[in-house]
């Protein structure tokens, strides 16, 4: 795959079957970085480190999606059970199940996004693996009861692995969705397929009218398996993405850009593709959820079993630092709660972890 950047080689690091480094991408969309910096894990920090201050839920079954209602109630999806839960004041309530969800491998009931107009329309949006496809569906949550499920975008490829699944509303009130290439790597570069893409649609499921192709929901392509989406304070979209054997990625997402998979993994290469801002060894990341708070991106890591903090400086992401290494096992999703704390879900019951008695759980972290 990629050659190591010269700086990483100078550190004398050796790649195993899963390796990587940390680097910076170009400021201009579509370019290839001519400057790569690296940042090794730094578990000792001169500033105040984040701290786990509470657990708001325990005994969950692979919590995957997490978002908040206007009144501060959390909405959580469970990948394998198909349950939709609410959490308020420490009370966990099942509000419904998505019967269409078919859990298998990395598939099932995945992301959730609360409508920006929830106070008026009571809508939730869910990413669901069915027996036929991955799809985005719309439902309502009224008086603690989930309503009928309405598909708004179907035909996203589904598979045992790499199903994507993250949903997020942008500051433009449009819905962004990440999809995976389901292990069929050619789909990531196929503009006829919705696999291996970031999609941008209206709340009715139509392509956003100012998409690169106004008749297509595709916003960017060349992705392996994006698991995290977050908008920074300036409205810029960022995405965390699983690599293959060498590099996991944090990407700055710009409309119409091609992020290189499967031709490239990590930084360097052709100007036809956009480089990641930061890359990691896959043993240190396998990144999933992503959130932005006060100038920092927070990224949950599965195989890496840690929480990463990355500073956003203008259009660049810099200074990755890791926390809680191995303390809570696999970390799946991170979201900013209304009180300014972070909620982070564990994913130790997903078939790849070593669950403790309380798993899976949701941790409250003071940033």
N, C-alpha and C positions, 0 to 999 in steps of 0.2 A: 504494500500500500504506500503511504506517504513516507518520504525520508524524514528523519528527525531534523528539526531546526538546529542550526549550528550551536546556539546557546545551550540547548538541552544536551547535545552531544558533549559540550564542554563541561557539563556537570558530572559526566561519567555515569549517567543513568542507563540502565539496561532494560529494554522492553521485554516483557513476557508475552504470552499470547494476548494479553490485554494491556496495552500501554497508552501513554499520552503525555501531554504537556499543557501549558497554558499560554495563550497568545492573544494578540490584538489584531483586529481586522481593519480594512481600509475604511476611510470616512465616506467614500463615494460608493453608491450602489453598483453592484455588478463587477467590482474590481477584485483583484487578487492582492493580498497583503505583501508588501515588500519588506515589512518590518515585523518580526515575530519576537515577542518577549515571553518569558516563562515565569511561572510562580509555583513553587512547590507548596504543599500543604503547610499551613502555619497554625498549629493548635495553641500556641502561646501568643497572646496578642497584648499590645501595650494598652489598648482601650478596654472598656468594660465589655466582657464577653456576654453573649445572650445566656439566659438562665431559664430553665424549666420551672415554672411557678405553680402549675396545676395540671390535673388531668380532668377533662370535662366528660370523657366517656371511656369505658373499658368494655371488653368482651365483644367487640365488633368483629364482623366477618369481611375482611378485605375492604375497608372503606376506600373509596376511589375519588369520587367527586365531592367538592365542598364549596359552598357559597353561602351568602348571608342575605336574609330578607331585610327590608328597610327597618323593621323593629328590632333587629339584632339576632333574631332566631337563625340558627344555622340549619342548612339543608345538606344532608349527606347521602351519597349513594353507596351501596355495597355491591361490588362487582359480581360476586358469586351467588349471593342470595336473591338479587334483583330487588332488594328492599330500598325504599326511599324513607329516610329518617329525618326528623327534626330534633334539634337539641336547644333547649332553653333552660336557663337556671339549673343546669346539671341534670335535667330530665330528658331522657332519650325516648322518643315516640315514633313508632312506625305509622306513617301516613298513607302508605300504599306500596304495592309491588308492581313491577313492570313485567307482566307475564310474557311479553315478546322476547325478553332477554334470554339468550342461550349462552351460559357461561362455559367456556372451554379454553384452557391455557390462559392467554392474556386477554381474552374476550369476555364480554358480559355487559353488565350495566356500568357504564364508565362515567363520563363527565356530566356536570350539571352547571347551568348558568341561570341566574335569576333575571327576569326581564327588568330592564331599566325603568319600565313603567309599571312595575309590579303593584304599586298602590292602586292603580286603575284597572289593570288587566289580570292580575293574580297569576301570571304565566311563569312556568318553569320550562326550561329547554334541557333535553337529555340526549346523550349519545349512547346508542344501544346497538349491541351485536345481536342480530336475529339469526335464524337458520338460513337466511338468504343473503344477507348483506349487513354492513354497518349502516346506520341511519341516524338522522337527527329528528327527534320527535318533540312535540309541544304538548304540554298539559297545563292544568291549573291546580292551585293549592288554595282551597277555600275552607275556612273553619276547620283546619287540620285534616282535610280529606283531599286526596289526590283525585283529579278528575279524569275524564277520558283522554286517551293518548291519540294524538294526531300526527302522523308522519309529515314532515315538511321537506326533507331531502333524503332520498333513498339512493341505492346503487353504489354506495361506497364499498370497495372490496373488503371482505372479512376473511379472517384466518385464525389459526391457532396462536400466532404471534404477530406482533407489529400492527396492532389495530388502531394506533393513535388514541383519540378519544377525548382530548381536552377541549373544553368550550370556554369562551370568554367574550363578553360584550366589550366593544371598544368605546372610546369617547365619542365616536360617531354614531353610537346606538346600533351598530351593525354587529352581527354575530360571527365570530371567528372560530374555526374548528380545525383541529389537527388530525390528520389521517396518517396511517402507516402503509408500507408497501407489502405487508403480510408475508414477507420473505420472498416475494417475487420481485427482485430488485429492479427489473426493467420498468415496472409501473411508475417508479419515481420520476422518470423522464418522459413518460407517455402522457401527452396533453389530452388524450381521449379518456384517460382514467382519472378517477378522483383519489387514487391511492398514492401515498407518499407526497402529500400536498398540505398546504395550509389553505383553507377555504374561507371565503368571506361572503356572507349572505344576509338578506333582510330577515326580519322576524317571521316572514311568511315563507322563507326558504328559497326565494328568488336570488339570482346572482346580484350582487351589489352593482348598481348601474355604472359606477366608475371603476370597476375592476379592470385589470389589464385587457381582458376580453370581456366586454359587457354582457356577453351571452353565456359566460362560463363562471361558475363559482370559484374557480382557481385563482388564488391570490399570489402564491409562490409555489415552486416545485423543486424537485431534487432533494427530498427529505427521506430519511430512512424510517424514523419513528419519533415524531415530535410528541413529547409527553407533558410539556409545560408551556403556557402562554401567559405573558404579563405585560401590561402597559406601564411605562414609566410616567413621571410627572409631566413630561412634555408631550405625552400621547404616542411615544414611540413603542412599537411592539417588539418584544423579545421572546425567544423560544429556546427551550432546552431540548436536546435531541440525543437519543441513543446512537452511539457509534457501533462499530462491528468488532474488530479485533484490536484496534489501536486507540482511537480517539473518540471520546464523547465531546459534545459541543454545546456552547451557548452562542446563539446567533441573533444578530440584529436583523429584524425582518422588514424588508422594503418591497413594495408592490412590484410584481413581475420578475423578481430576482430568482435565479437558479442556484441552489445551494449544493449542487455537485454530486449527490449520491446517485448511482454507485460508482461514478468515475473517480471521485475523490472522497477521502475521509480525513477530516482535520484540515490543517492550514497548508497553504502553498499550492502551486499548480497554475492553471490557466486563468487568464482574465475573463474567460467566459462565465466563470462561476464566482459566487460570493463566499469569501472565507468566513469562518467563525470568528467571534471576538475572543473567546476563551476556549481552550481544549484541555481535557484531562485524560489521564489513564482511565480506562474503563473500570479498573479495580478500585479507583477512588471516587467514582461517580455512579454511572448508570443512572443518569438524571431523570427525575420525574417532575413533580409539581414545581411551579415557579411563581413567586409573588414579588411585588415591588413596594418598598416602604422607605420614605425619607432618604432618597438618594441611593438606596441599596437594593439589589436583587437578592432574593433568598431562594435557594434551590435545594429541594429534597433529593437525596440519593439512595437508591435501592441497594445495589451491590456494595457501594461505598459506605453505606450505613453511617451517614453523617449529613449535616446541614451546612451548605456552602453559602457564604455571603460574598457578593461581588459588587464593587462600587461602580456606579454609572457616572462618568464624567463627560458631559456633552454627548457626543455620539459614540463614545467608546465605553467598554466594560473593562475594568482593571482591578487588580489586587484581590484575587480570590483568597478567602480564608475559610477554614473548615472548623466545625464545632461538633461536639457530642459523638466523636468517632467511636463507633461500636457500642455506645451506651444503650441505645434503644432499638438496635437492629435496623431493619430496612425501613426507610422513610419514604412515603409515597407522595403526599400532597401537602402543600403549604399555602395558607391563605391569610390575609390580613383581616383580623376581627375588628368590629366597630370600636373597641376600646384601645386600639393601637397595638395590641399584642399579636403574635403569630399563632395560628393553630396549625399543628403538624400532625398528620396521621401516620401511624406505623402500618407496615404491610408484611407482618411476619407470619400470617396465616394464608399466604398466597401460594403455598407449595414450594417456596424457595427459601423460606426463613426458618428460624428456630424460635417459635413463639414462647413467650413467658405466659404465666397464668393470666395476666391482665390483658394480654393482646387479643385482638388489635385494639388500639387505644388512640385517643386524640390528646396530644400534649399542648399545653398553653405555654408559650415561650415569650418571655420579656426580651425584646430585641436589644 
